[in-house]
Amino acid sequence: MSSQKQKHIPKFLQNGSEMAQLIAEKDWKEHALGEPENWPMALKLTLNTMLNTAFPKFLLWGKEYYNFYNDAYRPSLGIDGKHPLIIGKGFDEAWPELKESMKPEVDLVFSTGKPTWHENQLVPIYRNGQIEEVFWTFSYSAILGDTMEISGVLVTCIETTDAVKNVKRLEESEDELKFAIDATDLGTWDYNPLTDQLKTNHRLKEWFGLPIKDDIELDQATNAIIAKDRERVNKTIQNALTWESGGKYDVTYTIQNKETRQKRIVRALGRAWFNENRIAYRFNGTLQDITEQQKVVNHLKLNEERFRRLVKEVPVGIAIISAEDYSIKVVNDMALMIWQKTLDEALNMPLFDVLTEIKDGISPIFESILRSKKAKKGMEYPFVLERNGVKETGYFNFIFKPILENNKVIEIMLVAFEMTETVKAKFKLEESERQFKNFVMQSPIAMGVLRGKAMKIEMANNSLLNQFWRKKKEEVLGKGLLEIFPNLSDSKYPEIIQSIINTGIPVSEKESYASLQDENGIWEFYVDYIYAPLRDVDGNVSGVMVTSTDVTDRVKAREKLEQFSKDLEKQVALRTKQLKVANNKLQVSIQSLENRNEELEAFAYVSSHDLQEPLRKIQMFISRILEREQDTLTDKGKTYFDKITDSATRMRILIDDLLTFSRSNKKDAEFEETDLNLIVKEVKEHLSDSIENSKAQITCTALPTITAIPFQLHQVFTNLIGNAIKFSKKNTIPRIHITAEVATGREIKFHKLQKNTLFYKITISDNGIGFPKEMQYKIFEVFQRVHSQQDYKGTGIGLAIVKKIVLNHDGVIVAESTEGEGTTISMLMPKNRL
């Protein structure tokens, strides 16, 4: 609006609303009310109040009921309707459709001044291009004019069409819901948590055995729940009534009618409703009788459980894998045992991640199944499997069957039975048969196989063919024995062979006479023979194994042998006497060796003590000479004395080591419970100067307590830790690590230790200079040195002492090293000596 027009807007219309603008812009010159400036004060005030309120209002002014309304009422007129044409129009012109229904009531208020009120009343009006059913909540109030007589009617109203229609739809939905509930045999409930009142339909009350009255309390219903389910259901209800749960409620339980004692399994579905303070004000839902369904479910679960148990326990490997990514969906115990995997390592994992080694062999089979949608079978099929850390070939009978859905392979069932032992046994049997045949054919003893009552010749080696039968192989194989040698029919041999076939009892004879005849003549011999039965897989005797040794020369030479027997007896007596003399000499040698060992130990002991004194005197006199004759000695003389001192010191160390070596015997002390942690601690204190000077780092895990001689183990750890420090690399901090673990059965078996004794493997490793591989066993020998005396001091006895002590404890010691990279020494020590 232009500023010029703005100046002509009456004050009571200057509020900026749309309707005030439209009223101000309307041409009122020809209207019965005239220009707005001249309108009655009561009209101006009423319009000003109405136009400045946000509640829908409508004014009918004067006896013609001229129409005015505010912005809040404007949307109720819709589009393509009465707005803005009815501004200032009389009732009959503006609302012709309401002349018969609403105008009489307006007239009544105008004439009497008594207000009216209506709620959700249907007042059809023309809007949006048609007559629409519109619902209103409104009141009519009389408005006084300037002369205090009734001059108009004020309509205060709000359209409730949507609310009324929603209520109708809700009522219709409730009717449909009730019908659906009745049709589906559902129970319903509606609970008010604030009043603890529970409304239910008749069906629910009949199930629960509750009185048929409108409202009951919640605990009346929950008391019908069986005892073992009641607490769970109450907790589920309380949880649903909390804001954090979202109000969801889904629970299955069993109820029992208090009167009929009938039990039902029901499923309750519902939800709770919350106000702005997050407090539940309503809790409703449905209850379904699922007793029969549950019986079916339980039956299916039982069958499924039986099937799963069958699958789990059947001695056949079974697995189901996804066709999409080959992940394992189902696997039974036998399959896991074949794979040597746990359920956690296999379930839901890709098959080829679990068994990488079978991918090349299995992938083509899977791809063929996916293409053809047909099962694949295999008999004694070889698969490479990694078991116990070793790849080995296993043999399986298998069937891989596709599982289809909509003619698409979704899963593959693997069913396999391991035949490895059977196949290996068959291989062994075949190999045994080959070996048997080779043994027969290559044996220097005459051997052959006769089959059946016809005594057909199945096998005959060269010794039998050449030495006895004097025939070629092709002349006899496949033919009967009597067909080749008819003269045997009158001998005892056919009857013996038939007896073995019938009874299965072997027959043997020494120096049996036999004669054979063919077109070339007759030949005779004496034979030692064994006829043994050959059995089929079912145990029936099918043939005879013939083993013969020609003893003709033995029979002929018997007399000579008998003559020589007496001479042989004399020789035996002579040999016996010589053996007795030799045994006596051996006992003397053993005693002499024991005496020498005792003398050697005595010598070592005496030497270790008696040689100490002259050494001390040598060192003492050298010290005095150096003190008193220091100034008179030449540099060369001093050098000689230093060499004498070093030699005497080495001699003393050598004597001490010899003394220690001689004492390293288990007879010298008693065994007792010894804590190795305490031993290592004492050794570290004893070697504290060496450790500090070398800056050695010594780490030690928890060590066991064993039955041992404490001071000897003290010597062992002193020597081993001392060596690790001594033989460290230059400009490198020595790092020594001591560990203990239970020795494996393989280690105990390898070192031939007592199998039923618990052994600990105690390991001392360092980062020192190491030693050559060829010195691995020599370093434990007396006086064995790897490095020169000039480079590393020592007598070469230390590790010999260690080995002797370990052997005294019925243990084993081994050393491993890479030259320049350190040394690892391992001791296998028994926890308790037998």
Sequence and secondary structure as in RCSB ss.txt:
>XXXX:A:sequence
MSSQKQKHIPKFLQNGSEMAQLIAEKDWKEHALGEPENWPMALKLTLNTMLNTAFPKFLLWGKEYYNFYNDAYRP
SLGIDGKHPLIIGKGFDEAWPELKESMKPEVDLVFSTGKPTWHENQLVPIYRNGQIEEVFWTFSYSAILGDTMEI
SGVLVTCIETTDAVKNVKRLEESEDELKFAIDATDLGTWDYNPLTDQLKTNHRLKEWFGLPIKDDIELDQATNAI
IAKDRERVNKTIQNALTWESGGKYDVTYTIQNKETRQKRIVRALGRAWFNENRIAYRFNGTLQDITEQQKVVNHL
KLNEERFRRLVKEVPVGIAIISAEDYSIKVVNDMALMIWQKTLDEALNMPLFDVLTEIKDGISPIFESILRSKKA
KKGMEYPFVLERNGVKETGYFNFIFKPILENNKVIEIMLVAFEMTETVKAKFKLEESERQFKNFVMQSPIAMGVL
RGKAMKIEMANNSLLNQFWRKKKEEVLGKGLLEIFPNLSDSKYPEIIQSIINTGIPVSEKESYASLQDENGIWEF
YVDYIYAPLRDVDGNVSGVMVTSTDVTDRVKAREKLEQFSKDLEKQVALRTKQLKVANNKLQVSIQSLENRNEEL
EAFAYVSSHDLQEPLRKIQMFISRILEREQDTLTDKGKTYFDKITDSATRMRILIDDLLTFSRSNKKDAEFEETD
LNLIVKEVKEHLSDSIENSKAQITCTALPTITAIPFQLHQVFTNLIGNAIKFSKKNTIPRIHITAEVATGREIKF
HKLQKNTLFYKITISDNGIGFPKEMQYKIFEVFQRVHSQQDYKGTGIGLAIVKKIVLNHDGVIVAESTEGEGTTI
SMLMPKNRL
>XXXX:A:secstr
  HHHHTTS GGGTT  HHHHHHHHS  TTSTT  GGGS HHHHHHHHHHHT SS EEEEETTTTEEEE TTTGG
GG SSSSTTTTTT  HHHH GGGTTTTHHHHHHHHHH   EEEEEEE  EEETTEEE  EEEEEEEEEE TTSSE
EEEEEEEEE HHHHHHHHHHHHHHHHHHHHHHHTTEEEEEEETTTTEEEE HHHHHHHT  SSSEE HHHHHTTB
 HHHHHHHHHHHHHHTSGGGTTEEEEEEEEE TTT  EEEEEEEEEEEE TTS EEEEEEEEEE HHHHHHHHHH
HHHHHHHHHHHHHSSSEEEEEETTT BEEEE HHHHHHHT  HHHHTTSBHHHH GGGHHHHHHHHHHHHHH   
EEEEEEEEEEEETTEEEEEEEEEEEEEEEETTEEEEEEEEEEE HHHHHHHHHHHHHHHHHHHHHHH SSEEEEE
ETTTTEEEEE HHIIIIII   HHHHTTSBHHHH GGGGGSSHHHHHHHHHHH   EEEEEEEEEEEETTEEEEE
EEEEEEEEEE TTS EEEEEEEEEE HHHHHTHHHHHHHHHHHHHHHHHHHHHHHHHHHHHHHHHHHHHHHHHHH
HHHHHHHHHHTHHHHHHHHHHHHHHHHHSTTTS HHHHHHHHHHHHHHHHHHHHHHHHHHHHH  TTSS  EEEE
HHHHHHHHHHHTHHHHHHHT EEEE    EEEE HHHHHHHHHHHHHHHHHT  TTS  EEEEEEEE  HHHHHH
TT  TTS EEEEEEEE S    GGGTTGGGSTT  SS TTTS   S HHHHHHHHHHHTT EEEEEEETTTEEEE
EEEEESS  
